[in-house]
Amino acid sequence: MIIAKSFNTKILFYILGLTISFIGFCFIPSIVTAYIFQEPTLIVFTFSLIFALVIGGSIMYANRKYPQSLTKKEGRAVVGLIWSIAPITASVPFLLLPQYFTSPINALFESFSGFTTTGSSILNNIESVPKSVLIWRALTQWIGGLGITLFIIMFMKNFRNGSNYLFNAEFTSIDKEKIHPHIKQTVSRIFLIYFSYTILAFILLFFGDMDTFTAICHSLSTISTGGFTTVNGNIGQFSSYTQYVIMGLMFLSGISYVLVYWLFKGKAEKLFKDEQTKIYTLIILFGTIILFISLFFFHDHNFVISLKSSLFHIVSVVSTTGYYMPEAEDFGLFAVVFIIILMFIGGSSSSSCTGLKIIRVIILYKYLQQSFKQMFHPRAVLPIRYNKVALVEEATGLVFGFFFLYLMIFILGAFTLTLLGNDFLPSIALSVSNLSNVGPVVGYISPETTYDTLNDGSKITLMILMIIGRLEIFSFLAMFSKSIWTKD
C-alpha cells in the first residue's frame, strides 16, 4: 500500500510506535509470572519486552513532532492499522516458543484470536503450557475486549479532535451516547467500569474452586467475552458455583458500559428502559427455553443439567464469549444450527461483545415492519424509532450496508474454507463463529479437536474474519480504500 504525501504519516507512525511500546509494557505480568513460577519463558518475555520497547520507542522518537490533529478518514485507517500491528507484536513470545506454537501461522493465529476476543485456540494440551504464556493469552483478550484504541487514546496527549475520531472509528455503532463531553473522560469511565468488572470477577471466582492464578486468567477472559481458559476441560471442569458465576459475568459483560455507568449514577431508568437491553435479555430467555426443550426431550439429560447447560451456552454464544461445557459435545443437529444462528446476533453495542449487535437487529426488524406498513399506507410518514427517538435515514442505510457486507463476508469466508478442503457445514460454522468472534464451535471444536487440525490456509482465512469482525468491517475496509490515503 502506497501512502500518499497528503496523509499525516507522522501521526500514523507515532501511534503505531506507541501501540508497539504499549504491548511491550503489557509483557511485564508474564515476566513476573515466569519469575514467580521459575519458568524458562522468563528470557522469552524479557526479550519480547525489550524488542517491543526498542522498536516502538524508536518509531515514536523519530515521529515525536507529529501534528496535534487527525482527520476523520485518517482515524479510520489508524484504527485498522492499530488492530493489525498489535496482534503481530503480541505474537513475538509465541514465535519464540515453537514447542507450543509449532509454526508462525499458529503463533499469529493465537495472538489474533486473543486480541479479537475470539477465543479460538490451536493449543491441544493447555495444562502443559507455562503459566506465563497462559496469562499472556488472557491479557491479550482483556486488552482487546476494551479495545486497543481506547488504551492508546488514554496515552495520547494534546490530541485535540483526534481522540474523537479514533473513538468513533473504534465504536461504529448507531448508538454513540457518551457519558462525558470529552472523549478521554468517557474512555476513562468506561475503563473504570471494565476494571471494576474484572476485580469483581476475580473475587467471585476465587471464592469458588479456582486458585489465584486460574481466577485471574478467567476473570480477564470472561469480562472481555474472550473465552480463553487454562484447563483442558473448559468450564465443565469447574464446580456448579463457578459455572453460575461465569454465566452471570458473561451476561453482565454483554450489557452496554454506557448504560451501566448511568445505573451507578442513579439513572437506572436508562438501563431498564433501553430497548437493546430488553431484547438482549429476551433473546437469552427464549433461546434457553428452545435449547432446553431440545436437550431435555430429545437427549439423555436430566432436568437440571438440561436447564443449566441451555442457559450457559445461550449466554456464552449471545455474549460472544465462547465458553462451553461437556454437554455441548452431545448437541444434536437442531441445537448446533440454532446456536450457529444466534452467533450472528452478538451482544449490546458499547460492550466487549461483537457480532451484528442487537441494536442493528432491532433497527433491521423495525425497517421491515415499517416497509410492510408502508405497503398499505403509502402516504404515511412512519419514522423508525429507537428508544423513542426517530433515526435519520442515513443511520438506517448504514445498518443495511453493514448487514449486507456482514452476510457477504460470511458467505465468502465459508466458501473459501470449503475450497481449502473443509467440509461444507463445518465451514459455515467456522466462518460465522470467527467473524462474530465467538470462537469454539459447538459440535465441531472440542477439547479433543482444536483449530490446530486445520490447514494453514484455513487459519489465515479465520484470522482475517476475526479482525474484520472485531473492527466491524468499515475500519478494516478503510485500510484498503484509496480515498483514505489521498487528499480530498
C-alpha positions in Angstrom: 0.0 0.0 0.0 1.4 3.4 -1.0 0.6 6.2 1.4 0.1 9.5 -0.3 2.0 12.5 0.8 -1.2 14.2 1.9 -1.7 11.5 4.6 -0.5 12.5 8.0 2.3 9.9 8.2 4.0 11.3 11.3 0.9 10.9 13.4 0.3 7.4 11.8 3.8 6.1 12.7 3.8 7.8 16.1 0.6 6.0 17.1 1.9 2.7 15.7 5.1 3.2 17.7 3.0 3.9 20.8 1.0 0.7 20.1 4.1 -1.4 19.9 5.5 0.1 23.1 2.2 -0.3 24.9 2.2 -4.0 24.0 5.8 -4.2 25.2 4.9 -3.0 28.7 2.0 -5.5 28.8 4.6 -8.3 28.7 5.5 -7.4 32.3 2.8 -9.5 34.0 4.1 -12.6 32.1 7.7 -11.7 33.1 6.6 -11.5 36.8 4.6 -14.8 36.4 7.6 -16.6 34.8 9.9 -15.3 37.7 7.5 -16.4 40.4 7.0 -19.9 39.0 10.6 -20.2 37.8 9.7 -20.8 34.2 12.2 -20.8 31.4 9.9 -18.5 29.5 11.3 -15.6 31.6 14.0 -14.9 28.9 11.4 -15.1 26.1 9.1 -12.5 27.6 12.0 -10.3 28.7 13.4 -10.3 25.2 9.9 -9.6 23.8 9.6 -6.6 26.2 13.0 -5.1 25.1 12.3 -5.8 21.4 8.9 -4.0 21.5 10.2 -1.0 23.5 13.2 -0.5 21.3 11.2 -0.8 18.1 8.2 1.2 19.3 10.3 3.8 21.1 12.5 4.4 18.1 9.4 4.9 15.9 7.9 7.3 18.4 11.1 9.3 18.8 11.5 9.6 15.0 8.0 11.0 14.7 7.8 12.9 18.0 6.9 16.2 16.3 3.7 14.9 15.0 0.8 17.3 14.2 -1.7 17.6 17.1 -4.7 16.7 14.9 -6.2 13.9 13.0 -8.9 13.8 10.3 -11.9 11.6 10.3 -10.7 9.4 7.5 -7.2 9.2 9.0 -8.8 8.0 12.2 -10.5 5.1 10.5 -7.2 4.0 8.8 -5.2 4.3 12.0 -7.6 2.2 14.0 -7.4 -0.6 11.4 -3.6 -0.4 11.5 -3.5 -0.4 15.3 -5.6 -3.6 15.3 -3.2 -5.2 12.7 0.1 -4.3 14.4 -0.9 -5.1 18.0 -1.5 -8.8 17.5 1.7 -9.1 15.4 3.7 -7.6 18.2 2.0 -9.7 20.8 2.8 -12.9 18.9 6.6 -12.4 19.4 6.8 -14.7 22.5 4.6 -17.2 20.8 7.0 -17.2 17.8 9.9 -17.9 20.2 8.1 -20.9 21.7 7.9 -23.4 18.8 7.4 -26.3 21.2 3.8 -25.0 21.9 3.2 -22.9 18.7 4.6 -25.2 16.0 4.6 -22.6 13.2 4.5 -18.9 12.7 0.9 -19.2 11.5 -0.1 -20.9 14.7 1.6 -18.2 16.8 -0.2 -15.4 14.8 -3.5 -17.3 15.0 -3.3 -17.5 18.8 -2.5 -13.8 19.1 -5.2 -12.6 16.6 -7.7 -14.8 18.4 -6.8 -13.3 21.7 -6.9 -9.6 20.7 -10.1 -10.0 18.8 -11.6 -11.9 21.8 -12.5 -14.8 19.6 -11.1 -17.5 21.8 -10.2 -20.0 19.1 -7.0 -21.8 20.0 -4.5 -24.1 18.4 -3.2 -25.5 21.8 -4.0 -29.2 22.2 -2.9 -29.6 25.9 -3.4 -26.2 27.6 -2.5 -27.5 31.0 1.0 -28.3 29.8 1.6 -24.7 28.7 3.7 -22.4 31.0 1.6 -20.1 33.3 3.4 -17.1 31.9 2.0 -17.9 28.4 -1.5 -18.6 29.8 -1.7 -15.2 31.5 -0.4 -13.5 28.3 -3.2 -15.2 26.3 -5.7 -13.9 28.9 -4.2 -10.4 28.8 -4.5 -10.2 25.1 -8.2 -10.8 25.4 -8.6 -8.3 28.2 -6.8 -5.6 26.2 -8.8 -6.4 23.1 -12.1 -6.6 25.0 -12.0 -3.0 26.0 -10.3 -2.0 22.7 -6.6 -1.4 22.0 -7.5 2.0 20.6 -9.1 3.1 23.9 -5.8 2.4 25.7 -4.0 4.4 23.0 -6.4 7.4 23.5 -5.6 7.4 27.2 -1.9 7.7 26.5 -2.1 10.4 23.8 -1.5 13.9 25.0 -2.8 17.2 23.5 -4.5 15.3 20.7 -7.4 17.7 20.0 -10.1 16.2 17.9 -8.0 13.1 17.1 -9.3 11.2 20.1 -12.9 11.8 19.0 -12.2 10.3 15.5 -10.4 7.3 16.9 -13.2 6.6 19.4 -15.8 6.8 16.7 -13.8 4.6 14.4 -13.4 2.0 17.2 -17.1 2.1 18.0 -19.1 2.1 14.8 -22.4 1.5 16.5 -25.5 3.6 15.7 -25.8 4.4 19.4 -22.9 6.7 20.3 -24.2 8.2 23.5 -21.2 9.5 25.5 -21.0 9.7 29.3 -18.9 12.8 29.2 -18.4 15.7 26.7 -14.7 14.9 26.5 -13.7 11.7 24.9 -10.8 11.0 27.3 -13.2 11.3 30.2 -15.6 8.9 28.5 -12.8 6.4 27.9 -11.5 6.7 31.5 -15.0 6.0 32.9 -15.5 3.0 30.6 -12.1 1.7 31.7 -13.1 2.1 35.4 -16.3 0.0 34.8 -14.3 -2.6 32.9 -11.6 -2.8 35.6 -14.2 -3.0 38.3 -15.9 -5.9 36.5 -12.6 -7.6 36.4 -11.9 -7.2 40.1 -15.5 -8.4 40.9 -15.0 -11.5 38.6 -11.7 -12.4 40.3 -13.2 -12.2 43.8 -16.2 -14.3 42.9 -14.1 -16.9 41.1 -11.5 -17.0 43.8 -14.2 -18.0 46.4 -15.1 -20.9 44.2 -12.8 -23.8 43.2 -10.2 -21.7 41.3 -6.8 -20.9 42.7 -5.4 -17.3 42.5 -3.8 -17.8 39.1 -6.7 -19.5 37.5 -9.1 -16.9 38.8 -7.0 -14.1 37.4 -6.9 -15.7 34.0 -10.6 -16.4 33.8 -11.6 -13.0 35.1 -9.6 -11.4 32.3 -11.0 -13.8 29.7 -14.6 -13.7 30.9 -15.1 -9.9 31.3 -13.6 -9.4 27.8 -16.0 -12.0 26.5 -12.9 -13.7 25.1 -13.3 -17.3 26.2 -9.7 -18.5 26.7 -9.3 -20.9 29.5 -6.4 -22.5 31.4 -7.7 -26.1 31.6 -8.4 -28.8 29.0 -12.0 -29.4 30.1 -13.1 -25.7 29.6 -15.7 -24.5 32.1 -17.1 -28.0 32.5 -14.0 -28.8 34.7 -15.2 -26.4 37.4 -17.9 -26.6 40.1 -21.5 -25.6 39.6 -20.9 -22.4 41.7 -18.1 -21.3 39.3 -20.2 -22.1 36.2 -23.1 -20.0 37.5 -20.7 -17.1 38.4 -19.2 -17.2 34.9 -22.7 -17.3 33.5 -23.6 -14.1 35.4 -20.4 -12.4 34.4 -20.9 -13.2 30.7 -24.4 -11.8 30.9 -23.2 -8.6 32.6 -20.4 -8.1 30.1 -22.9 -8.2 27.2 -24.6 -5.0 28.5 -23.6 -1.6 27.3 -21.0 0.0 29.6 -22.6 3.4 29.0 -25.9 2.2 30.5 -24.1 0.6 33.4 -22.4 3.9 34.1 -25.8 5.7 34.2 -27.1 2.9 36.5 -24.3 3.8 39.0 -25.1 7.5 38.6 -28.6 6.9 39.9 -30.3 6.8 36.4 -31.4 3.2 36.4 -34.3 4.0 34.1 -31.8 4.5 31.2 -30.8 0.8 31.6 -34.2 -0.7 32.3 -36.0 1.2 29.6 -33.3 0.6 26.9 -34.7 -1.4 24.0 -31.4 -3.1 23.3 -31.1 -4.4 26.9 -34.6 -5.7 26.9 -34.1 -7.6 23.6 -30.8 -8.9 24.8 -32.5 -10.4 27.9 -35.4 -11.8 25.9 -33.1 -13.5 23.3 -31.3 -15.2 26.2 -34.5 -16.3 27.9 -36.3 -17.6 24.7 -33.0 -19.1 23.5 -32.6 -21.0 26.7 -36.2 -22.4 26.5 -35.7 -23.6 23.0 -32.4 -25.2 23.7 -33.7 -26.7 26.9 -36.6 -28.4 25.0 -34.1 -29.9 22.6 -31.8 -31.2 25.3 -34.4 -32.4 27.8 -36.9 -34.1 25.5 -34.7 -35.4 22.7 -31.4 -36.1 24.5 -30.5 -38.2 27.6 -30.0 -35.3 30.1 -31.9 -34.7 33.3 -33.9 -31.5 34.0 -31.3 -29.6 36.0 -28.4 -30.4 33.6 -30.5 -29.6 30.6 -31.6 -26.2 32.1 -28.1 -25.2 33.3 -26.4 -26.3 30.1 -29.0 -24.5 27.9 -28.7 -21.2 29.9 -24.9 -21.4 30.0 -24.4 -22.0 26.3 -27.0 -19.4 25.2 -25.4 -16.7 27.4 -22.0 -17.8 26.2 -22.9 -17.5 22.5 -25.0 -14.3 22.7 -22.3 -12.6 24.7 -19.8 -14.0 22.1 -17.6 -15.4 24.9 -17.5 -19.0 23.5 -17.1 -21.0 26.7 -18.7 -24.4 26.7 -19.4 -27.4 28.9 -19.3 -31.2 28.3 -22.9 -31.4 27.2 -22.1 -29.4 24.1 -20.4 -32.4 22.5 -23.8 -34.3 22.6 -25.8 -31.5 21.0 -27.9 -32.7 18.0 -28.1 -31.0 14.6 -31.0 -28.8 15.7 -29.2 -27.4 18.7 -26.0 -26.8 16.7 -27.8 -25.0 13.9 -29.8 -22.9 16.5 -26.6 -21.9 18.2 -24.9 -21.0 14.9 -27.9 -18.7 14.1 -27.5 -17.0 17.5 -23.8 -16.4 16.7 -24.8 -13.8 14.1 -26.6 -11.6 16.6 -24.0 -10.8 19.2 -24.5 -8.6 22.3 -25.1 -5.0 23.0 -23.3 -2.0 21.5 -20.7 -0.2 23.7 -19.8 -3.5 25.3 -17.0 -6.0 24.7 -19.3 -8.2 22.6 -19.1 -8.4 18.8 -21.3 -9.8 16.0 -24.1 -7.9 14.3 -25.0 -6.3 17.6 -28.6 -6.3 18.9 -29.1 -2.6 18.2 -28.7 -3.3 14.4 -31.0 -6.3 14.6 -33.7 -4.1 16.2 -33.3 -1.5 13.5 -33.5 -4.1 10.7 -36.7 -5.5 12.2 -38.3 -2.1 12.6 -37.3 -1.2 9.0 -39.0 -4.4 7.7 -42.0 -3.7 9.9 -42.2 -0.1 8.5 -41.9 -1.3 4.9 -44.8 -3.7 5.5 -47.0 -0.9 6.9 -46.0 1.4 4.1 -47.4 -1.1 1.6 -50.9 -0.4 3.0 -50.4 3.3 3.9 -48.1 4.6 1.1 -48.5 8.3 2.0 -48.0 7.8 5.7 -44.8 9.2 7.4 -43.5 6.3 9.5 -40.2 7.1 11.0 -38.1 4.4 12.6 -37.6 5.0 16.3 -35.0 3.6 18.7 -35.6 4.3 22.4 -38.4 6.6 21.2 -36.0 8.7 19.2 -36.5 8.9 15.4 -33.5 7.8 13.4 -32.3 9.6 10.3 -32.3 7.7 7.0 -28.6 7.7 6.9 -28.4 5.7 10.1 -30.8 3.1 8.7 -28.8 2.9 5.5 -25.6 2.3 7.4 -27.3 -0.6 9.2 -28.4 -2.2 6.0 -25.0 -1.7 4.4 -23.3 -3.3 7.4 -25.8 -6.2 7.4 -25.2 -6.8 3.7 -21.4 -6.7 4.0 -21.6 -9.0 7.0 -23.5 -11.6 5.1 -21.3 -11.3 2.0 -18.1 -11.7 4.1 -19.6 -14.7 6.0 -20.6 -16.4 2.7 -17.2 -15.6 1.2 -15.5 -17.0 4.3 -17.5 -20.2 4.3 -16.9 -20.6 0.5 -13.1 -20.1 0.9 -12.9 -22.6 3.8 -14.8 -25.2 1.7 -12.3 -24.6 -1.2 -9.5 -25.1 1.3 -10.6 -28.7 1.9 -13.0 -28.3 4.9 -16.5 -29.9 4.9 -19.4 -27.6 4.0 -21.3 -27.5 7.3 -18.1 -27.0 9.5 -17.0 -24.3 7.1 -20.3 -22.4 7.7 -19.9 -22.8 11.4 -16.3 -21.8 11.4 -17.0 -18.7 9.3 -19.8 -17.3 11.4 -18.1 -18.2 14.8 -14.9 -16.4 13.9 -16.5 -13.5 12.1 -18.7 -12.9 15.2 -15.6 -13.6 17.4 -17.4 -16.3 19.3 -14.6 -18.9 18.9 -15.1 -22.6 19.6 -17.9 -24.1 17.5 -20.3 -26.3 19.5 -20.4 -29.7 17.8 -17.2 -29.2 15.8 -14.4 -27.9 18.1 -13.9 -29.6 21.5 -11.0 -30.4 23.9 -10.1 -33.3 21.7 -10.4 -31.3 18.4 -8.8 -27.9 18.3 -8.1 -25.4 15.5 -4.6 -26.9 15.2 -6.2 -29.6 12.9 -7.0 -27.0 10.3 -4.5 -26.3 7.4 -2.6 -23.0 7.3 -4.9 -21.6 4.6 -7.9 -22.1 6.7 -6.2 -20.5 9.7 -5.2 -17.4 7.7 -8.8 -17.1 6.4 -10.1 -17.3 10.0 -7.6 -14.7 11.2 -8.9 -12.3 8.5 -12.5 -13.0 9.6 -11.6 -12.4 13.2 -10.1 -8.9 12.6 -12.9 -7.9 10.2 -15.5 -8.9 12.8 -13.7 -7.1 15.7 -13.3 -3.9 13.6 -16.9 -4.1 12.5 -15.9 -4.2 8.8 -15.7 -0.5 8.0 -12.4 0.3 9.7 -10.9 -2.8 8.1 -12.0 -1.9 4.6 -10.8 1.7 5.2 -7.2 0.4 5.2 -7.6 -0.7 1.5 -9.6 2.4 0.3 -7.6 4.7 -2.0 -9.7 7.7 -0.8 -8.4 7.2 2.8 -4.8 7.7 1.7 -5.3 10.6 -0.7 -6.2 14.2 -0.3 -9.9 15.2 -0.5 
